């Protein structure tokens, strides 16, 4: 399984825009907040592995 790392760029209602931080990228990924862990905020870092997002320690 691969692992990807994201930063929450913005939160808009029931969706959040994520940007990959493990590779150079300006593309944003729109993800439903129901799929993300509780307590996310703009600027937090997430790890995506095995079809789950996990909030990383800051």
Secondary structure, DSSP 8 states (H G I E B T S, - for coil): --EEEEEEEEEETTEEEEEESSS----EEEEEGGGS-TT--TT-EEEEETTEEEE---
